[in-house]
Amino acid sequence: MDVFILILYVIGAVVLSSFIGRFIPRISMPLVQIALGAAMAQLPFFPNVELDPALFMVLFIAPLLYLEAHEIDKSALIKSLNLSLSLAIGLALMTMVTIGFALHGAWPIIPLAAAFALGAALGPTDAVAVSSIGNVASLTSRQRSVLEGESLFNDASGVVGFQFSILAAVTGTFSLAHATGEFLVSFIGGTIFGLLLGLLANLLFETLRSFGWESTTTRILMEIFLPFLIYLSADMIAHVSGVLAVVAAGLVIHFDRTGVGPNVARTNIVSGSVWSVLSFSLNGAVFILLGLQLPMALSTSWSHPAVSHAILIEIIALVCLIVIGLRFAWMSFVLWLTKDQESGRRRTMTPNRWRSAAVMTFGGAKGTITLSLMFTIPYAIRSGAPFPLRDELIFVSSGAIVITLILANFMLPLLAPNRGDNKANEMTDITIEAVHRTIEELTKRVTPENRRAVLQVIDSYTKRISRLRQHIDRVDPRKLEQLQVTALHWEKDYIREQLNQAKADEQADPHARGLTVEACERMLDQIMNSLRHVSRNHPSGRTVSQIRGRIRALQRRTLILARRANSRIRRTTPLVSENEVHTHMRNLQLEALEYVIDHLYDEMGQDSDNTEYCSALILDYRRAEAALRSRPSIGRGAQLLAQVDEVRRESYAIELGIIQDMVEAGDITRGQARQMRRNVYVMQVDADSEL
């Protein structure tokens, strides 16, 4: 029962971290999760559970390495393969040996084999941590591909080196010739075994699909089961490296890109969503567990009679200096050796190249794999005695993880500051890419019933791409966005004035009066919701404003339902139908658009600097007006009108989801994502305005 409660606590902390991370975007998610774990460990009712160390290898490393290998950009990996392999193998082995001898020399109480194990565990870098940190920095595509490739391959080399070091520490014997032979058998055998299983998996899934036996449920379950099956089969049956087998299989498996049709597309969408949740959950769980382990390791190490507090701090500082210094020296040497592709000569180390070496150095933060490996250290050696200084080794590795994450969190933005917010062209290109992905997603959801409505929405998106391309090099997106927000306030003022007039006119027809009031209140809900989202106030203040706005909107909707129920019961006024409300809202929107256009013309006459932005916005409002006037009447196309509105709302949800996916993948920064979300919220005010 305690294990189940622990799992619930960890999952809850992972969910909480996803919310906290939105309010402190400059602090990387792993640091937030570590802090949450440390705070949870102080709770008096928190269960004290010891998990099986071998469970971490299967539960965390197998699926994470498989997903990392499966999703890596193969073409970018091939281009940077030499540099990635030099870091993944050469630097990893150098780090293992250097830390091993240095740690054993500085603290002889630690056996040499155990020191080598710590060095091997500190070799792998954490691609997920770097990706989350990279959201506030501007890494080049080559730097990102090198870091991802290194993380993929040095996971395997680090795990294999760690396993042999632990074996030597447990048995007390070590033969270089025997270890070398075992290493080659495990390395080569694991790679071949993984390739074979990956090819068999491709054949199996293609066969099931060709016979029509594949369903979304079976496909997702088999895909999740695959990395665990490959890892355990390689380790327990073939007696080769399960880590390398998982990596090799992940590189060759391609079943998610085979087949065509809506069913295959839907399955691929579900698969991507499931793996996204699973990856975030597993990575978050590891960092939460790291935070949980820190207080326990700290208290154990602090109370150990043979361990000095000063020694622990000095050892952590020594390990971090070796990891960072050795990595910077290796990166600088590799960049110096790299020849120019055109001239074939070595290039001099310019300040930019030194900066690139520093970026690659601090970009190699430690994380998931390192901690998972350290948790697998056994509690006892073969003789039955406790493993020497197990808690202290975990504490040192935890300290190194935290320090490298903190350095990456603050050094990367200084060395590679984000330049996206100052480049209008780059922002426009990113927006166009998000719109393209939205169109691709919409095309996968076409059915015979909604085909016409979806095609209308897709057509509006293609026109939006054309306008975005026309704005390149002509319009500052920030000034245009400010003018859009001002226009929203004008529209809000007009609708509110119409609402007040309708409420004050007691002589009007009750049915028409109720229709106007309901249409105005619905439009105000839409406008106020968008204004709350596009506000640049402090996030906490914006959250309070959103909560208050939702409460007011709920009150208005409750009042509308109460009025309708009262009219139905008392039969005092004719009931207001949805079609009538939509038609009245369309007419009200046309009036509001004309009102805003008049204000924009006045603005052009008062300030010549805003002429270009007002002209661009007037053109968009004119297009929105033409789109509204061309909508079918109630008698001819009420059903199509409802379908278009539904598809358009769905398209905005898709676009917001794509923006979040781009943030998590490191394609855009959080600042760029906020600006893109504000644009979507502005467009949601009027489903056809496309401002």
C-alpha positions, 0 to 999 in steps of 0.5 A: 500500500505504501508503494501505491501511495508513493506513486500517487504522490509522485504523479501528483507532484509531476502534475503540480510541476507542470502548472508551476513551470508556467509561472516561472518559465526562466527556471527549468522544469527539472529544478522545479521538480527537484524542489518539489520532491525535496519539499515532499520528503519533509511531510510528516505523513510521507511514506518511507519506501525503498524501491528495488534499484533494478526497477529503475533500469527497466522502468525509466531507462528502457522507455526513455532511451527508446523514445529518444532514439525513435524521435531523434532527427536521423538526418541531423544525427548523421551530419553531426555523427562524428562530433556526437560519437566523440563526445558520447564515447571518447569524452564519456570514457575520459570522464569515467577514468578521470573522475575515478582516479581523482575521486579515489585519490582525494578520498581513498575510502571510496574503492576505485571501482566505485569511483569509476562507477560514479564517473561512468554515471556522470558521463551521460547528459540529459536531453530533456533537461537541455531541451527545457533549458534551451527554451530560454536560450537560442541554440543553433540546430547543429548544437541541438542535434549534437547534444541530442546525438551525444545524449543518445549514444553516451547513455549506452556507453555510460550504462555499460561502463557503470555496470562493469564498474559496479560488478568489479566493486561487488565482486572485488575482482577485475580483469581488463582482458575479461572486461574488454571481451565482455564489453565488446560482446555486450556492445556489439551483441546488444546492437545486433540484437536490437536491430533484429528485434526492431526489424521484426517489430516493423514486419509485425506491425506492417503485417497486422496493418495489411490484414486490417487487424491493427486497432488504436488500442492494440497498437498503443499497448504493443508500442509501449510494451516494446521497449520493456520487452526488448530490454528484458529479452536482451538482458535475461535471454541473450545476455547482451546490453539491454540499453544498446538493444533499446537504442538500436531498435528505436533507431530502426523502428518506423511503423508509425510512418507506414500506411495511409488513411484517417485510421492510421493518422488517428492512431499516430496522433494518439500514439504521439499523445500517449508517448508525450504524456509518458515521457513527461511523467517518467522524466518528472518522476525521476527528478521528483525522486531525486528531490526525495532522495536528497534529504535522505542522502543528506541526513545519512551522509551528515550523520555518518561518523566517518564522513566529514561535511567539508569533504562532501562539499569538496568532493562535489566541487571537485567532481563538478570542476572535472566534469565541466573543465574536461568537457570544455577542453574536449569541446575546444579541442574538437572544434579546433580539429574540425576542418572547414568543409570548403577549404579543408583547413583548420579554422582559428578559434575565434571568440564565437567559436570559444562561445560555442564551446562554452554553450556545448559545455554548459548544455551537457547537464546531467539528469535522468540517466545519471540518477537512475544509474546511481539508484541501481547501486546495490545495498551490499557486496558479495561478502554481505557487507554494505556497499561502501558509501552508497548514500554518499555516492548518490549524494555526490551525484545528486549534487553534481546534477543540481549544479550542472542544471543550475549552471545550464539554467543561468549560463546558457541564456547569457552565452546564447541569448534568445534573439527570437523576440527581436526578429519579426521575420523569425516570428512570422516564420514560426507562426506560419509553421504552426499554421501549416501544422494546424492545416495538416491536422485539420486535413486528417479530421475530414469526414464526408459530413464535415468536409465542406466546413473543414475546407472553409476553415482550411481556406481561411488558414491559407489566406492567413498564411498569405497575409503573414508573408505579406507582413514580413519586413513591413510590420512590427508584430509588437506594434500591430499586436498593441493596435489589435488589443486597442481595437478589441477595447473599442469593440468591447465598448461598442457592445457594452453600449448596445447592451446598456441601451437594450436594458434601458429600453423598456418600451422595446419588444420583449423578444427583441430586447431579450435577443439583443441582451443575450447576443451582447452578453455572449460577445462580451464574454468572448471579448473579455476572455481574449483580453484577459489572455492577451494581457501582458500583466504579471502571470499571477495577476492575469490568473486572478483576472481569468478566474474572476472573468470566468466567474462573471461569465458563469453568472451571465450564462446562469442568468440567461438560462434562468431567463429562458426557464422563466419564459418557458414556464410562464410563457411570458415571451417567445423563446429565443432560439440558437439560430436567432441568437447567432444571426443577431450576433452576426449583425452585431459583429458587423456593426462592431466591425464598422465602429472599429474601422471608423476608429482606425481611420480616425487614428490614421489621421491623428498619428502618421506613425500608425498609418501602416499598422492601421492600414494593415488592420483595416484590411483584416477587418474588411476581410472579416466583414466580407466573410461575415456578410457571405455567411449563409442565412438561417434558412439556407445553411444554419447547419453548415454555419454551426459546423464551421463554427465548431470546426473553427473552435476545434482548429484554435484548440489544435493550434494552441496544442501545436504551440505547446508541442513546439515549446516542449520540443524546444522549437520555440521559446516560451516568450515566442509561445506567449506571443503566438497564444495571444494572437490565437486568443485575439482571433477567437473573439470573432470566428471569422475575423482572423485578425 
